Amino acid sequence: MEKILKGLVFLIILILIGGCAPAKKEKVSLQLAIWGRPSEPQIQRIIKSFEKEHPGIKIKLISIPSAQYYQKLQTMIAGGTAPDLAWLAYDQIPIFASKKVLVKLDPLIKKDNFKIEDYYPAVIDTLSYQGSIYGLARDFTTFVLYYNKDMFDQAGLKYPDKSWDWDKFLAAAKRLTKDTNNDGRIDQFGFRPEPWFDSWAWWVWSNGGRILSEDRTKCEMDNPKTIEALQFVADLRNKYYVAPSIGEAKDLGASGADMMQANQLAMYVNGRWVCEVLRENKELNFDVAEVPRGRGGRVTVLFTVAYVLLEGGKQREEAWEFVKFAGGTKGQAISGDSLIGRGIPAVRKVAQSKTFLNPDVSPRNTKVFLEAADKYARMLPVNPEFARIYEVINPELELVWLGKKR
């Protein structure tokens, strides 16, 4: 009996010890709202690397079509089903921040000593609203001049350089616009302007014009220098015929990048993401240069996409860990891989690394993107009413682009 009792006591002790052992901690699941394909190498590699370092956190992607992205995100927030994390283009930060649905990151940055000073200062400006930082960069881009080197060679033209102004640009565009098969129709255009805000804003600035006042409370689209710049862009189509008309552009390709890839376009101004499209044509010989300077100097656009924390998220500490990783040196190094990244890493030392400035991958003159960020790039004058302002401006500008209004 004594042996039996001792055995029972021992068994009970084992049961009690087992019962008191700490339960295995369940993984925290975070939702990240994005647009585009969830299978894109850039975001998949960032998530895989993060989850390896943080085995207790799982990232679940919510992919929303680009056209419906912001409306869907606002609906989720209003309905109490907001994801923990989201991508936001910088022009949306004032809109969402003014509605008090974004988490201010300043206290978290300070607490963890996140080195925000390692970012390009111009990028920090795009992530801020009313003195507070609301996101860390996924990546960014400046707008540069893409050009087809073979077309320049065939026309006997020197490649674009720092000496280029609007006059030199226009002269080159005229020589690069051709009917290559003599069928009476132009099939190689010198340039293609796009109707998007960030595609014409830099023309205005480089002519000394303004879109909004310095404090962003007054529209200055009636500024004579602004009007002159916009008319010059319209004249590229309707007076000089170096750019396809609106109708021709629709027939030739969804964007100038598509036309360049198809060898129908000699020059195009846009961001880093264009490289991905152009590289699909393995025979395309292209590079980048500074945008031409105007009477107001050389100015271009800077565009950022940010990771943000939403107020409705329930796992703020873990969500911040992901944003800190993706927006920090490790995540930016993945974004900065010149073979898969669609943008520029916001951390300066990563952007200046051999991984990003890869001399074996076109464009060879990638440093132009970085010089622009340091010297002459600026963000659009966004505010909480930015979307409504654009809705008012755009229909009027469409008439200008069509040549129906001056």
N, C-alpha and C positions, 0 to 999 in steps of 0.2 A: 504493500500500500504506500509506504514511504517513497519508494522509487517512482510509483505512478504519480504521486502528488508533486514530487520534484520535477518530473517530466512535464506535468501540466503547467507548473509555474514557469518553467523555461520556455514552453510554447507560448504562454500568455505574454511573457516579456518580449519575445520575438515579434508577436503580433502588434504589441504596443509600440515597439521601436519602429516597425514598418509603418504603422498608422501615423506616427509623429513625423516621419520623413517628409521633407518639403515636397509639395506637389510640383510636377513638371510645369514650368511656366509656358503658357500658350503663346503662340506667335501673335504679334500685333499686326493687323492687316491695315494698310493705308491705301486709300484711293487717290490716284493721280489722274486728273482730267487733262487730256491732250487732244490735239487735232492731228490729222495725217494718219499714217500707217503705224500700228503698234509694233510691227515687225522691223521698223527701221533700225539699222545696226547701232546708231548713236545712242538712242534711249535704252535699247536692250542691253548694251554693254555697261551703261551706267548703272542700271538696275541690278544686273548680275554682280557687278563689283561691289555695290553697296550691300546687297544681301549677303555676300560672302563675309564682309566685315561686320555685319549686323545680323547674325543668324536668327535673332528673335523678331525681326521685322520683315514683313512681306509687302511688296508693292504691287498693287493691282491697277492696271491701266484701264481708264474709261476713255475710249476713242470716240470723238464726236466729229462729224463732218465739218470742215472749215466754215462753210457758209452758215451753218446753224450754231456754231460753237458758243459765241457769247450769249446769244438768246437762251440756249439750253442751259448754260451755266447759271445765268441769272434765275431761270425757272427753278433749277435745283436748289439754289440758295433760298429763294422765296418759299419753297415747299418744305424746307427743313431737311433736305437730303443732300446738302452740299458735300462734295468730296473734301478730303483733308488737304489736298494739294491741287494746284492747277498751273498750267502755262497761261501767261498773260503777255500779249504784246504791250510794249511800254505805253502806247497811246491809250490803253485801256486802264492803266493804273489809276489816273485821276478819277475816272468814272467809278470804278469799284471802291477806291479808297474813300471817296466823298460819301459813299453810301454806308460806310463803317462796316464793310464785310471782309476787309483784309486785316491781317495781323501786322502790327508795326514790329519790324525786326530789330530796331535800334537796341532795346533792352537785351535781346538774345545775342546780338552781335557783341555787345559790351560784356555780357556775362561770360561768354565763351572765348572772348578775345579773338573773334574772327577777324582776319586781316583784310578788312574792306579797302584799306589803303593800297593793297596790291592790285586793285582794279584800275582800269583806265578811268580817270576822273569824269570824262564825258559819259561813260557808261553809268556811273553812280548817279549822275543827274537824271538819267532816264528812269531809274528805279525809285526815284524820290517824289514825294508830293507833300507840299507845305512843310518842308524841313524834316520829314521822316522817311526812312527807307522801308519800302513795302515788298521788296523782292530781291533775290539774287539771280544773276544772269544764267540762263541756259547757254546763251551765246549772243553775239551781236554781229552787226556788219556795218561797214560804211559803204556808200555808193561810189563806184569807180567807173572809168570808161573801159569797156571791153572792146577789143578790136581784132579783126581777122588779119593776121600778118601776111598771109599769101595775097590777099586782095590789095593790101598796101604795096607789096612788092610788084605785083602786076601793073599797078597804076604808077609805079615809079615814085612813090611817096615815102618820105621818112616817117618812122613810127611816131605817134604822139609823145610829147615830152612836156616838161614844166613850162616851156615857152608858149604853149598853146593857149590862145584866147578864142573868143567866139568867132573872130574873122578867120583864123587859121582852121578852126573846126569846120566852118561852113565851106571854105574853099576845098578842103579835103573831101567833105561829104558830096560836093558836086562832082568831083572827079571819080568818086567811088560809086556813083549811081549810074547804072549801065543797062542797056538792052543787049545782053551777051549773045543772044542767038538771032538778032536782027528780025524779030517778028513784030516789031512795032510796039512791044510792051516792055516796060522796065521789069527785069527779073532779079536785079541786084541793087538794093537800096543802100545809100550811104549811112542812114541812121533811122532809128525808130523811137520816137518819144511815146511814153505810155500816159494814159489819162489819170493815173493814180496820184494822190496828193504828194507822196514822197518822191514821185518821179518828175514833178515840175517845180516843187518848192525850192530846190537848189538853184534853178535858173533865176528865180526871183531874188534870192539872197545874193547871188553873185553879181546881180545887176544893181545891188544896193536897195532893193525893194523890201517890203515887209508883207506878211500875211495878217498877223495880229500885232497889236501894240506890245511894247516891252512887258507890260504887266498882264498881257493876254486877256484884256477885258474889252478891247475895241478892235473891230475888223478894219484892216487897212488895205483891202484889195483894190481900193480906188487910188492908191498911191501911184503917181505917174510912172515911177520906175518899175513897179509891180506890173502895171498894164503893159509897159514896153517889153518886159521879159516874156510875159505870156503870149504876146503877139508874135514875138520872135519864134517861140516854140511852134505856134500855129502855122507860121509862115514856112517852116521847114516842110510842111505838107502841102500847103495851099498856094505858096508863092514860088518857092525854090524847087519844089518837087523832089527833094532828096530823101523824103520819108514817105511811106505808103499812106494813102488816105485811110480814113476809118474803115471804109468798106474793103479796101485792098488788104488792110492789116488782118481783118477777120478771115479773109480767104487764105492768107498766106501762113497764118499760125496763131496759136493762142497768145503768144507773147513774142517779144523780140528775141528771147533766148531760143525759142523754137526756130525762128528764122535764121539766127546765126548758126545753129546746129545744122540746118539744111543748106548752108552756104548761100543764103539769100540776103544777108545783111552784113555790112562791114563794121558798124560801130553800134554800141548799145550801152546805156548807163543803167546799172542796177547793182544789187548786193551780191554777197559771197555765194548765195545759194545757186546762182546762175552756173557756177562751175560744174555742179552736179549734172546739169542738163547738157552743157557743152562737151563734157568728157564722154558722153555716150557716142559721139562721133569720133572714133579713134584717129581719123585722118585730119581732124580740124586743128589748124595751127593758130592758136589764139594767145593773147596776153592781155594785161591790164595796164592802165596808166591813170594819171590824175585827170579829173574832170577839167575841162577848159575854164580858165578864169574869165570873169567879166569885169565891168568897170568898178564893181564893188569888191573885187578880189576873188580868190578861189574859195569856194564854200561847197560843202556837200552834206548829205543827209547821213545821220547815224540812227540805226534801228536796232532795238534790243528785244529779245524775248526773255521773260523772267519766270522763275519758279516762285510761287506765292503760297502763303498759308491762309486758308479761309477760316473766318471766325466760327463757322458752323462745325469745323472739324473737332473730333473728340480725342484725338491722340496728338496733342500739340507738341509734346516733347519729342516723340518719335518722328513726327513730321518735320520738325526743325532739324533733326539729325540728317534726314534725307536732303533737305534743301542745302544744308551746310556742306554735305558731301558733294552733291551735284554742282553747286555753285562755287565750290572750293577748288583747290589745286588738282585733286585727283579726278574729279568729275570734268573739270575744264580740260584736263589733259586728254580725256577721251573725246570731248567735243572738238578739241584741237587737232585730232588726227586728220591730216590733210586728205586722206583717202576716203573717209566716211563722214567727216564733219560738214555740215551745211552752213556753218557760221564761223565766227572768230572767237576764240576763247577770251573771256573778259579779264582773266588774270594775266598781267603783262608778261611775266617771265615765261608763261606757257605759250603765249602768242608769239614770243620772240624765239621760241625753241626750234630746233631743226625738224622736229616732228611736224610743226605747222608750216614753217618756211621751207618746205621740201623742194629742193631745186630740181628734182626728177619728175615733178608733177606740175602740169600746167594749171594755173598761170605761173610763169617763172618769176614775175615781178610782184609777188604777193605782199611784199613789204609796203606797197602803195596803200593797202587797206589800213595798215598800222600807222603810217605817217599821217593819213587823213584823220584818224582817231585822235592823234596827239596835237595836230596843228589847226585843222580847219573844218572838222565835221561838227554838226550841231543837230539836235533833235528837233522834231516838229514842235510848234508852239501849242502843245496839247493842254487842255483843261477839261473839267467835267462836262462841258457842253460841246466838246470837240466833234463828236459824231453828228450832232444836229447842225453845227456850222458847216461841216462837209456836205451834208444833205442839201443845204441852201446853195452853196458855192457850185457844186458839181453840175447841176442842170444848166447853169449859165455858161460854165466853161465848155460843156459839150457843144454848145452853139459856136463857141470860138474855135474849137478843134475842127468842127465841120466847115468852117469858113463862112458861116451864116451870120456871124456877129463879130465886130471888131471892138 
